């Protein structure tokens, strides 16, 4: 009898442990899709962002709880541009960062090991514009010869597309002087005539048009740069190697945010918060496209154009930088 009783006690105890573990009360892991059950190496991540349309997918993913679903808590960290993202990634201040592909490719060519983890934004007509202040004598691209153009950071996608379109319009890009200015400061500099022209993206194109009567000079996402890939998300190779589950979780959540960005209303709703624009302005903005895959053939246009226009000396195969997304 005592032997039977002992067996029953052991059976009850084993059953209780199994039930508690299944409920997560003993700290066991689960392979389900709830936020608390997915095991990632780093749960709290810092992501570099800009106050522009391009990274709306991140804010949509935060708002809709996509990151929570994969066990991640995201802290957006404001940066000036893709070039500014690279030092933050290298020194560990950022885990991931949004940035333009030109800056990431440039850093890679200089020996900084970066991995591309998610696409973000692709050009469409009239959302990449060089603009002037009201009453400017600059009427077209040829009038930009010898002038000063503001870009948000040097040697990035804005400078690359400007050089390409100027050359396509028989203007030697070497005659243009580029200066660095954050996007939010360009409108006032145009208004005060401290610069001749500025490379603006949304929401700053629409805002400058409404508030100071800024005028378009040339669409830099046209001709040789039509539909050019603009920007996405990167991490260092070191971080990616040490945190593969975190990278995969980030990719899964962001992919859902990217897909949701196809709904214009969803993008407009988040823009009123992180980009600090009103609803009426948000409805007027010209949107680019939100690709849902890291297509190496499409992204290869960036290093190839960089070589053509003097921003890259040697050929770079972008496939070596891409971390393929996990299976859906």
N, C-alpha and C positions, 0 to 999 in steps of 0.2 A: 504493500500500500504506500509506504513512504517513497519507494522508488517511482511509483506512478505519480504521486503528488509532486515530486521534484521535477518530473518530466513536464507536467502541466504548468508549473511555475515558469520553467524555462521557455515553454512555448508561448505563454502569455507575454513574457518579457520581450521575446524576439519580435512578436507581432506588434507590440507597443512601439518599439524602436523603429520598426519599418514604417508605421503610420506617422510617427512624429517626424521622421526624416523626410517622408513624402510631403508633409505639410511645411517643411522648411524650418521647423522649430529647433532642429539640431544643427542648423547651418549647412545642411547638405545642398548641393547644386542640382539644378534641374535644366533640362534641355528645352524647356518651353520658351515662349516668346514674351513673357512678362518681364518688365524692367528689372526687378529684383533678382531674377533667376539667371540672367545671362552673365557669365563671368568674363570680365574684361580686366586687363592689367591696370588700367587707370580709369577711374570713374569720372573724375572731374577734369575737364579739358579746357584749355584756353585757345580760342580761335580768332585770328586776326581778321578784321572786317573793315569795309569802307561804307560811308553813308550814301550808297548809290544803288540803283536797281539791281545791278549784277548779282549781288549776294542775297537777294530776297529769299531764295530757297532755304538758306540757313535759318532765317527768322520764321519762315513758315513751318519748318521742321521743329523748331523750339515751341512755337505756339501750339502746334497740333500734337505735341507730346511724342514725336517720333524718336527723339533722342532718349527720352525716359524709357521708351519701350525696349531699347537695346542696352539699358544700364548706364547711360551716359548723362552727365550734367554739363552743359555748355556755358562758358563765360565768354561772350563776345568782347574782343579787345580792339578798340579803334586804331587804325594805322593810316598812313598817308597814301600808300600805294604798294605795289608788289615788291619794289626794290626795298622798301622799308620792312617788308615782311621777312625777308631773308635773314637779317641779323637776329630778329626775334626768334625765328625757328632754330638758328644755329646755337644761340646762347641759352635756349630752353625756356625763354619767356613765353613762347607760343608753342603749342603742340601741333596745331594745324594752322594754316592761314589761307585766306582767299588772296589771290593776286593775279596779275596778268601773266600770260604765258611767256611773254618776251623776257620779263624779269627773271622768271624761274629758269628759262633756258640759258639766259646769260650767266646766271649764278652757276649752273651746272657746267658750263663751258670753262669756268674759272676754277673748277675743282671742288665746288661745294656739292656734296651728294644730296640731291633732292629727289623725292618721289612724288609723282602726280597721282592723287587718289580719287579725284572726282572732277567732272566737268562742271562749269558754272554758267557761262554766257557766251553767246555767239552773235555777231553783228547782223543787223538788219538796216534797211535804209533809214537815214535821217536820225540815227541815235548816237552818232559819232561825228560831232560837228566842230569845225573851226568857225568862231564867231567874233564879230567886232562890236564895239559900242555904237550907239546911234550917231548918225552924221559922219561916219568914218569914210574916208576916200577909198578905202579898200572895198572893191566891189566883186572881185573874183580871185581865183587862186594865183594868177600871174601878178596881181598887185601885192602879193605877200613877199616877193623878192626883196631882200634887204630889211625886212621887218622883224619885230620881236614877237614871238609866239610863246605863250605860257602853256606848259604841260605839267601834270601833277608830279611826275618824277622823270628824271632823265633815262634815256635808253630803255624805254618801256614800250608798250603797245601803242600809246598815243604818239610817241615820236616816230616809231616805225611806220605807222599808217600815214602820218603826215608827210614823211619823206617820200613814201611810195606815190602818194597822190600828187604831191608837188612835181615830182619827176615826170609823172604821166601827163602833167599839164605844162611841160616844157619849162619848169622852174628848177634851177639848180638848188637842191636842199642845203648845200653848203653856204648859200647866201643868206639863209635864215638864222636868226639867233634864237635859241631856245632858252627859256628860264624856267625854274621850278616854282610852282605855287600850288598849295592845296586847292582842290576843287572849290570849297566854300569861299575862298578868297578871290577867285577870279572875277566874279561879277563886279565887285567894288573897284578892282584895278582897271577893268574896262571902263567903268563909269567915270573914273578919275583920269582916264587917258594915260595911265602909267605904263600900259602895254598896248601894242597895236592890235593883237588878236589873242584869243584863248581857245584852247582845245577843251570843249565842254562835253559832258555826258549827262544823261538824265539822272536826277531831276533838275540839274543845273541849267540845261538847255531851255527848258520850259520856264523855269523861274527867272532866268536872265531876260528872256523875251518879254515876259509879263512886267517885270519890275523896272528894267532900264531901257527896254526897246532894243535889246541886242539883236544883231542881224546875222544871218548865216552867210558864210563865204564859200565853203566847200564841204561836202560830205566825204569824210575820210574813210568811210566803209563803202567805197564805190570803186569801180574800175578794177585795178589789180588787187584791191583788198575787199572786194564784195564778199559778204558772208564769212569774213575771217573769224576764226576762233579767237575769243578775247581773253577769257580768264577762267580760273577754276581753283581747286584746293590742292595744297601740297603739304608734305611733312618731310623731315630729314630722313635719309636712309637709316641713320642710327635709331631714330625714334620708331620708325616702321619695323625694323628688325626686332627691337625690344618689346614692341607692343602690337603684335599682329592681330590679336583679337579686338583691340581697341580700334585699330584702323578699319577692320572689317565691319565693326559695329557702326563706326562713323559713316562708312560708305553706304551701309544699308539705310540708315536714317536719312542721310542727305539725298539719296536716290528718291525716297518718297517725297521729300520736300521739293526736289526738282520736278517730279511728275506733277505735283500739285500746283507748281508755278505756271502750268499751261492754262490755268484758270485766272484770267486777268484780275478778277475781283479779289482773289486771294492775295495777289501781289499788292494791289492797291491798299488793302487793309493793313498790311504790315509796313508799307512805306510811310504811312502817316505816323508811325511810332519811331522806328529807328532812323529814318531819313528826315524826320521833322518837317513834313510837308502837309498841307491841308488837302482835304478830300477833293476839292474842285481842281486843284493842280494835278493831283494824282490821276484824275480821269483824262487829262490832256497829254500825259507823257507818251512818248514813243518807245515801245518796248523792243528789245532784241529777242533772241530765241534762247530757250533753256534746254540744251541737249541732255539726253538721258544716258549717254554712253561716252566713254573715253575712247574715241575712235583714233587710232594712231595715224591713219592715212590723212584724216582731216587735220590733226594737230601738227603733222609734219610740215604743213604750210608755214608754220611760224619760224622754225630754224632755217628753212629754205629762203624765206623772204628776208630774214635777218642777214643771211650771207649776201643776198643780192644787193641790199642797201647798206652794207658796211657795218652792221651791228654784231656780226659773228664772222670769225676768220675761217674756221674749219667746219666741215659738215658734222652735224650731230644727229644721231638717230633717236628720235623721241621715244621709241619703243623701249629703250633701256631705262627710261624714267618712270614708266607707267606701272602701277600696281593694279592688276585686274580686279574688278569688284567681285565680291563673293557671290555664289549662286543665290538666286532669289528663293 
